[in-house]
């Protein structure tokens, strides 16, 4: 995860949290969601990925 560790904006934190969820590392995911200022969502990984894409695309 070194590639994301150097970034601290909200989207980077959300992506980092998502990747930890994919790995099954929920304790690290919780940390990164807190860094993003949100609670860990109860949605599926597929739903979360779709929401991440939508959020990032909305900022372009």
N, C-alpha and C positions, 0 to 999 in steps of 0.2 A: 504494500500500500504506500510505499515511499512517494510515488508520483502524486498522490493527493495530499499527503501529510503537509506539504509546504504551502497549501492553499487553505484559506480560512473563510472564504465567503460562504454564504448560506447554501448555495447549490453544491459547492464542493463538499461541505459537511453532509448534505443529504445523499450525495452519490457515495461518499465514503461509508455512511451508515448502511445504505442499500447493499453495498458490496460485502460488508460484514454479515448482513442477514443472509446473503447468498451462501456465504461460507458456513453459516450456522453459528456464528459467533455473536449471539444476541447481547452479551454484556458490552462488547465493544460497539455494537450498533447503537445500544442505548446511549452510550457516551456521545457518539457523533450526532445523534438526534438532539440531545441536550445542547450540544454546541450550535446546532442550527436553530435552536429555540422552539422545538416541537417535541411532542411525545411520539414514541414509536407507534406507527399505525398498525391497526389490526388487519389490514388488507393483505391479499396475497402478494407474493413477489412480482407476479406479472402485472397486477393492478398498480403496484407502487412504481414499477418501471415505466408504465404508460403515463402515470402522473408526473414522474420526473421529466420525461420527454416533453410533455405538455408545458410544464413550468419553464423549462429551459427555452423551448421554442417561443414562448410568450415574451421572453426577454430579448429576443433577437431583433 
